[in-house]
Amino acid sequence: QVQLVESGGGLVQAGGFLRLSCAASGRTSSNYAMAWFRQAPGKEREFVAAVGWSGRNTNYADSVKGRFTISRDNAKNTVYLQMNSLKPEDTAVHYCAATIVISDYGPTKPYEYNYWGQGTQVTVSS
């Protein structure tokens, strides 16, 4: 089992920035891909960004490319999401997710992830 705890959410004005963190604990010796998803009220959970187990390979949703950066520190069992140039449409609960992988690649579908954090609210005001 892996436990994930997010932090770093909050209220920010449009154009501002936030940095989310997700600390993993438990069975972290395996190779895990990690990702961020988000869910706005009345909408489905959507992919934001993912990183493979080594940290070398990343992928992003088109809506956040060039604004968000995902990274990980395996020594600290922590993944980060640096969010710049925030927009009101980024407002959502942001979730961290993890899954064991063979290839060094982060999947993009929610059903491909086994472990989830409790979520952290990001609110961007216009």
SULWOHU-V878686 format. One record per residue. RES is the residue in three letters. SS is DSSP state (H for helix, E for strand, - for the rest). PHI is phi in degrees with one decimal (none if undefined). OMEGA is omega in radians with two decimals (999 if undefined). Layout:
[[RES | SS | PHI | OMEGA] [RES | SS | PHI | OMEGA]]
This chain:
[[GLN | - | none | 3.10] [VAL | E | -126.9 | 3.06] [GLN | E | -107.8 | -3.12] [LEU | E | -122.6 | 3.13] [VAL | E | -129.7 | 3.14] [GLU | E | -90.2 | 3.02] [SER | E | -155.9 | 3.05] [GLY | - | 106.5 | 3.11] [GLY | - | -69.9 | 3.13] [GLY | E | 163.6 | -3.13] [LEU | E | -105.9 | -3.13] [VAL | E | -143.5 | 3.09] [GLN | E | -80.2 | 3.09] [ALA | - | -55.2 | -3.07] [GLY | - | 91.2 | -3.12] [GLY | - | -84.0 | -3.08] [PHE | - | -141.1 | 3.02] [LEU | E | -144.8 | 3.05] [ARG | E | -125.3 | 3.08] [LEU | E | -90.8 | 3.06] [SER | E | -125.6 | 3.09] [CYS | E | -138.1 | -3.13] [ALA | E | -97.8 | 3.13] [ALA | E | -102.5 | 3.07] [SER | E | -141.6 | -3.11] [GLY | E | 99.2 | -3.06] [ARG | - | -82.2 | -3.06] [THR | - | -103.5 | -3.11] [SER | - | -79.9 | 3.13] [SER | - | -79.6 | 3.09] [ASN | - | -83.3 | -3.12] [TYR | E | -114.6 | 2.84] [ALA | E | -84.0 | 3.12] [MET | E | -133.1 | -3.04] [ALA | E | -150.2 | 2.98] [TRP | E | -118.6 | 3.01] [PHE | E | -123.2 | 3.06] [ARG | E | -145.1 | -3.14] [GLN | E | -142.1 | 3.07] [ALA | - | -92.3 | -3.14] [PRO | - | -56.4 | 3.10] [GLY | - | 78.2 | -3.13] [LYS | - | -120.6 | 3.09] [GLU | - | -76.7 | 3.07] [ARG | - | -67.7 | -3.08] [GLU | E | -125.8 | 3.13] [PHE | E | -70.8 | 3.07] [VAL | E | -115.5 | -3.09] [ALA | E | -161.5 | 3.12] [ALA | E | -142.8 | 3.11] [VAL | E | -139.3 | 3.09] [GLY | - | -70.1 | -3.01] [TRP | - | -64.5 | -3.11] [SER | - | -82.9 | -3.06] [GLY | - | 93.0 | -3.08] [ARG | - | -80.6 | -3.05] [ASN | - | -107.7 | 3.14] [THR | E | -131.3 | 2.99] [ASN | E | -146.7 | -2.98] [TYR | E | -136.3 | 2.94] [ALA | - | -68.8 | -3.12] [ASP | - | -58.3 | -3.06] [SER | - | -68.8 | -3.10] [VAL | - | -118.7 | -3.14] [LYS | - | -57.5 | -3.13] [GLY | - | 84.9 | 3.13] [ARG | - | -114.4 | -3.08] [PHE | E | -109.1 | 3.07] [THR | E | -134.6 | 3.07] [ILE | E | -100.5 | 3.11] [SER | E | -150.7 | 3.12] [ARG | E | -143.4 | 3.06] [ASP | E | -122.1 | -3.05] [ASN | - | -68.0 | 3.09] [ALA | - | -66.4 | 3.14] [LYS | - | -103.9 | -3.10] [ASN | - | 52.0 | -3.06] [THR | E | -133.6 | 3.04] [VAL | E | -117.3 | -3.08] [TYR | E | -122.9 | 2.98] [LEU | E | -133.6 | 3.06] [GLN | E | -86.3 | -3.07] [MET | E | -115.6 | 3.12] [ASN | - | -111.4 | 3.10] [SER | - | 47.7 | -3.08] [LEU | - | -64.7 | -3.13] [LYS | - | -120.9 | 3.09] [PRO | H | -54.9 | 3.14] [GLU | H | -71.3 | 3.02] [ASP | H | -81.7 | 3.14] [THR | - | -62.1 | -3.11] [ALA | E | -178.9 | 2.90] [VAL | E | -80.7 | -3.12] [HIS | E | -102.9 | -3.08] [TYR | E | -115.1 | 2.99] [CYS | E | -93.8 | -3.13] [ALA | E | -140.7 | 3.14] [ALA | E | -141.9 | 3.07] [THR | E | -152.3 | 3.07] [ILE | E | -73.4 | -3.13] [VAL | - | -131.7 | 3.03] [ILE | - | -95.3 | 3.11] [SER | - | -83.5 | -3.10] [ASP | - | -85.4 | -3.03] [TYR | - | -150.0 | 3.13] [GLY | - | -100.2 | 3.11] [PRO | - | -61.9 | -3.06] [THR | - | -118.5 | -3.12] [LYS | - | -105.1 | -3.12] [PRO | H | -56.6 | -3.06] [TYR | H | -69.7 | 3.14] [GLU | H | -84.3 | -3.11] [TYR | - | -110.8 | -3.08] [ASN | - | -95.8 | -3.02] [TYR | E | -123.7 | -3.07] [TRP | E | -135.8 | 2.98] [GLY | - | -84.3 | -3.07] [GLN | - | -84.8 | 3.11] [GLY | - | 95.8 | 3.07] [THR | E | -136.7 | -3.05] [GLN | E | -79.5 | 3.00] [VAL | E | -118.8 | 3.13] [THR | E | -124.9 | -3.14] [VAL | E | -115.2 | -3.12] [SER | E | -92.7 | -3.11] [SER | - | -90.0 | 999]]
